[in-house]
Amino acid sequence: MTPHALGSQEFRDAYGLNYAYVAGAMVKGISSVPLVIRLARAGMLGFFGTGGVPLDTTTKAVKDIQSALAEGQSFGVNVLADPGDPKREMALIDQLIALTVPVIEASAFMELSKAVVKFRLQGAKRRGDRVETQRNVLAKLSRPEVATQFLSPAPAPMVQDLLENGHITLEEAEAAPLIPVATDITVEADSGGHTDMGVTSTLLPTMLSLRDQMRAMHGYDTLVRIGLAGGIGTPAAAAAGFVMWADYIATGSINQCTPEAGNSDAVKDVLQTCRVQDTAYAPAGDMFEIGAKVQVVKKGLFFPARGNKLHEIWRSHPGLEHLPGAVARDIQDRYLGRSFDAVFEETCAHYEAVAPEEITKAKADPKVKMALIFRWYFVHSMRLALAGDTSQKVNWQVYCGPSLGAFNSWVAGSDIEDWHNRHVDMIGERLMTATAEYLSKQLGRFATAV
């Protein structure tokens, strides 16, 4: 068994890859331009992380990647769901279409957006009962009800709206009923960052079965490819995915502890020391009020405990003025490093440009105001980590799953124990090679037993 034979040949052919291997996007450009370029040159698929990145920066990044790659070397760009600002999401999609980006990684979507559907349909042409397409959508998700939407044709009312508003042509609209929105789906089990804490052994087979059902229902002539992400940091974990019939694997946490990752060296020094027990769950700052979770590093950091404490305080108090004096002082002094008023002033300055209605709500409702101020801490804690500000190290928010701890244990004592030597393409090649060796040995054991 060879590493090049793992996974789906169709997936490799679709993107011109040597390996059925994807490196999923990481926000704030942590999955950086150099990271994406190295993966593409090695025949693996990487996605530039646009979450929290200005549109002009994303545009420059895409152009830099394109200028560095040869014909046939593939890359993609992440599109993070932004239900609060659909215009920004559409602007990003329009720019990616203009730049002829062939594939996006649509992540954190709970329901389809017009922007994603527009990208998928752009350039689609009906040829009898078949459709020729130019744009691929790789959806990263963890819920069957969301997968159902991506495995279905685009909703007719949404297609009609796009047509009437000049986003797609009549020819593209006529092609919509014959193709699913997604070309690929990355099934995300428990992972670093936003997580639903899914279990691989139950989630992946469910999604594969759902894919087959939806294909039979709609009569597609192509098969949506299903990959696996979450918890993949060792050959055994990768092998489990391929044995369960994943078309490809997608890694995340292990790639941010590499020279190419766009986070700080100080954070990488911490990540290199993590073990499987060194992560914890905390509230997601962008979905603070609904209690969504992210998985982060806890080793030597207070952010997980403080994030959970802020959410607990928000749930149990109607406003800042109801907090006990000692609690209010502790939050301002140790968590925020400034007064509630200073944080609210900065928050208002931000929302005035993107969502002024949020300021109006906050001024009318003390609990909404408290949520906005507490959410600032989550943004601030990520900025501190990205900057490598060691003066406030305890407040760092660093997305990470236990797969990195497993990877660190696997490479201990080797030439890539030190993160400075862990180039992202090297990680992918070694993981796929070791996975092939692992599967060969395991299959050999079974053959000998028979």
N, C-alpha and C positions, 0 to 999 in steps of 0.2 A: 504494500500500500504506500502511495506517495502523497505528500501534502497537496500536490496540485490536483489530485483526484478527489479530495474531500469535498462534500457538498454537491451542489448542482452545476453541471456543465452549462446548462442554459443560463444560469445566473452569471457565470464567468464570461460566457460569450456575449451576453447582453451589454456588459460594461467593459469588455476587453481586458479581463483580469487574469492574472496567473493563479490567484487564490480566491476561494469563496470566503473572503474576509473583509469585514467592514469595521472602520473605526467611527463610532457614532460621534455626533457633534457635542461639544461642551461650550456652555455659554461664555459670553464676554471674550470671544475669540481665543479661549484656552485651546480649542482645536484650531490651531493657527494656520497661517499661510505656509510656513516651513513644514509643519506637520502634514498638511494635506499634500504638499508637493512630494515629500519623501515617500508617502504611501503610494501615490499615483505612479511614481517612477518604478516602484517595486511590484506593481501589478496588483495593488490592493485599493479599496475604495474608501476615501476619507471625505468627511463633510466639514466645511468651514462653519464655525459656531457663531451665528448672528445674534443670539439672544443678548439684549442690552448693548448692541453695537450700532452706532449711527449708520444711516443708509449710505452716506458718502464713503464711510470707512469700509463698508461691505463691498461697495462698487470697486474701490481701489484694490481690495483684497482679491476679488474675483479676477480682475485684470492682471494682477501680479501672478496669480496661479496660472492663468491661461498662457501668459507670456513665457513661463518657465517650463511648460510641459510640451512634449512632442505630440504629434497627431496620434490618436488612439489611446492616449493615457487619460484615464477617467477620474473625475472628481465630482463632488456635489456640494450643495449649499443647504444648510439647515434653515427651515422656516418654523419658528416657534409660534404656537397659537397665541393670538392677541385679540381675544373677543372684545376687550375694552377699547380697542383702537383698530377697527377693520380697515380704515383708510391707510394706516401705516402698513398693514399686512399686504394690502393690494399694491401699494407703492413698491414694496419689496419685490413682489411677484412680477410686476411690470418691468422692474429693472433687471431681474434675472432672465426674463424672456428676451429683453433687449440685448443682454449679454450672451445670449444663446446657451445658457446653462442647461444641460440636458436632463438633470435629475435633482430633485430636492428631497430632503429628509423632513417630512412633516411630523412634528413631535408636539406632545402635550395637547392634542386636539381632543375635545370631548364630543364635538360634532363638526361636520364638514363646514368649510367656509367657501365663499364664492371665489376667493383668491386661489385656493388650492385647486378647485374645479377648473378655473380659468387656465391655470398652468397645465393641467392634464390635457385639456381639450385643445390647447393652442397648436395649430398645425395638423390636427387630426383630419383624416380623409376617409370617407367611406368607399369601399371597393366591393360592391355587392353586399354579401353578408359578412365581410371582413372589414377591419379598420386599420389603416396605417397611422401610426402615431409618432410624434417627435419628442414628447416630453414624458419622463418617468416620474412617478411619485412613490417614494419609499416611506411608508407610514410607520412610525415607531409608537407602539401602543401596548396596553396591558389589559384592556377590557373587551370582551366579546361583543358587547353592544356597539362599541366604537368600531371594532373590526368589521362588523356587519355593514356599517355605512361605507367604509372604504372598499369593501368587497362587492358593493352594489354599483350599478350605474349612477351617475350624478342625478340627483332629484330633478324631475322635469320642471318644477316651478323655478328652481335655481338656474337651470340652463336657460329657461325662457327669459328670466331677468337679465342674465348676462348678455343674451342676444339683443334684447330691447335696448340695453344701455351701451351697446357697441363694444363690449368686451370680447365677444367671440363672433365668428361669422356663421351664416346659415349652414354652410357645409360642416363646420365644427359642431354645431348644435345637432345636426342630423346624425353625426357619428356617436354622440353621447350615449344613446340607449344600448349600444353594442359592446361597450367596454366598461370594466370596473374602474373606479377612481384610482385605486392603487395598482401599481405594477408589482410591488414588493411590500411585504409587511414584516417589520422587525418586532417580534413578540418580546416584550420587555418584562422579565421576571424581576425579583427584588434587586435593586440597583442603587448606585450612588445618585445623589440628587433626588429629584421628584420620583416617588415610588409608591406603588400600590401594594408592595410587599408580596407580589405574586410568587407562586411556587412553580419552578420550571416543569417538573414532572406532571403537573396537572394542567398548566396553562398552555404549553406548546401542543400537546395532543388535541386539546379542545380547539385551538385555532386551526390546526391542520384539518380537522374534521369539518369545521365551519367553512373553511375555504372550499373544500370539495362539495359541500352542500350548496353553496352559493354558485359555484360554477355550473352544477347540474341545473339549478333553478333558472339561471339566466342564459345558459347555453353558450358561454364564452368559448372561443376557439383557442384561447391562451390560458395558461395556468398562472395565477398569482403566486409568486415565490414567497416562502415563509422562512424567515431567519430567526435566530435566537440571540437575545442580549440579557445581561444581568447575571452577575456571579461568575463570569468567565475570566479566569486568571491563571488556570493551570491546564495541562493536557487532558486530565481526567474530566474537567468541567466541559471543555470544548468537545471531547469525544462523546460525552453524554448527549450533547445537542445533535451531533451528526447521527448518532445511533437512533435518536428519536425522529430522524428524518428532516432535520433542519436543512434548508438549502444553502445557508451560510451562517456564520456566527458574526456577532458584532461586539466589540469590546469598548470599554469606556474608561473606567477608573484607572486601569493600568497605564493608559496612554498619557495621563496628566503628570506622571512622574518620569518624564523624558526631557531631554534638552530642547526638543521642538515645541513642547507645550507652552502656551502663552500665559502661564501663571508665574509666580515669583520663585526664585531659587530657594528662598527661605521656606516656602511651603513645600517644595520638593524635598527639602531636607527632612521635614516632618513626615511626609508621605512615605519616604524610604524606610522609615522605622516602624511603620504600622504593621500590626498583625490582625488576624481575622476578628479578634474581639475588640478592636479599637475604633469601631464606628457606633453611631447611635442615631436615633430618629429625633427630628425636631420639626416644629411647624414650618411650612413653606411661606416665606415672606410675601410672595405674590398672591397667595391664596390663604392669607392669615385667618380671615374670618370664618372660612368653612372648615378649617382644621386639617387641610391637606398636609402631607408629610414629605420631608426630604431626609435623605440619609447622609450623614456628615461624619467627619473625623471628630472623635472625642478625646483622643490621647493628648494630654497636656493642654486642652482647650476647654474653656467654660461655655462656649457658645451653645452647645446642645442644652445644657441645664438652664442657662439664662433665657434661651428662646422659648423653652417649654414653660418657664416661670412667667414670662411676659404673657403668654397665651392664657395661662391659668388666671392671672390677675385680670386680664381683659374680660374673660368670661364671667368673673365673679364680681365685677364692679361696674356701675353705670357710667362712671366718668373719672377723670383724673382728680377732681376735687374730693372724691370719696376715698382716695387712697390714704392709708395711715401715713403720717409724716415721715416716719423712718423708712417706709417702703418707697415713697416718692423720692426721698433723698438718695437712697441706695441706687435706684434706677438711673437717676440723673448723673450721679457721681461715677458709678462703676460700669454701668452698661452704656449709656449714651455719651458720657464725657462732656455734657453741656445741659442747659436747662430745657424743660419741655417747650418753653416759648421759642427758644432758638431753633429747636428741631422743627417746630410747626412753621416757623417763618421760612425755613429752607424748603420744607415740604410744599408750602403754598407757592413758592417761586417755581418749583418744578411743575406742579399741576396747572398753574395758570396757562402754560403753553400747550399742554396735552389733554387735560380734562378739568376745566375750571369748575364743572358742576360738583366735583368731589370736594372742593373747598367750601362751596355753598352748603353741602350736606354736613361737612365737619363743623362748620360754625353754628349750624342749627341743632346738631345732635352730639352731645359730649362723648357718647360711646364711639361714634364714628371718628371723632377727633382723636380719641385715645388710640384707636386702631391705626390711624395714619401715623401717629407719632411712634408707636411701637414698631410698625412696619419699617420705619426709617432705620431702626437698629439692624434689621436683616440686610438691608442694602449696604449700610455702613460696614457691617461685619464682613461682607464679601469684598468690598473695596479695600479694607485693611489687609485681607489675605492676598489679593491680587497685587497690591503694592509691596507686600512683604514687610509691613510696618511692625517690627518686632517690639516696639514700645507698647503696643496694645495686642500682643500675640494671643492673649487669653480669649479675646473676642473674635478671633478669626472664624469665619464660616467657610469650610472647605468641603465641597461635595465629594463623597467617596463611599464606595461599597466595600464589603469584606473581600471581594475578589483581589484587591490590591494586596491585602495582607497575605492571601494565599499565594499570590505571585511572588511577593517578597520572600516567603519561605521557600518557594520552589527554586529561586535563583540564588539563594544564600550560598556564599562560597564560590560563586562563579564569576566570570569576568563582567557580568552585568549586575552584580549586587549593588554597585555604585550607580546612582541614577544618571550621572554624567555620561555613562557608557551605554545607556538604554535608548538607543535611537528607535523611534517608533516603528520603522520598517523592520528593524532587526527583531523587535519584540514579536511582530506579526509572523515573520518567517520562522523564528524559533518555536513559537507556540504551535504553528501549523505542522512543522516538521516533527515535533515531539508528540503531537496528537496522532499523526499517522503511525509513528512508532508504537505508541501506546495501544492503538487499535489493532495493529498487526500482532502484538504480543498477546492481547486478550483473545483475539480470534484464533490465534495459534493454540492457546490453552483449551479453548472449546473444541477445536478440531482434534487435539490429542485425546481429550476426554471421550469423544465419540469413537 
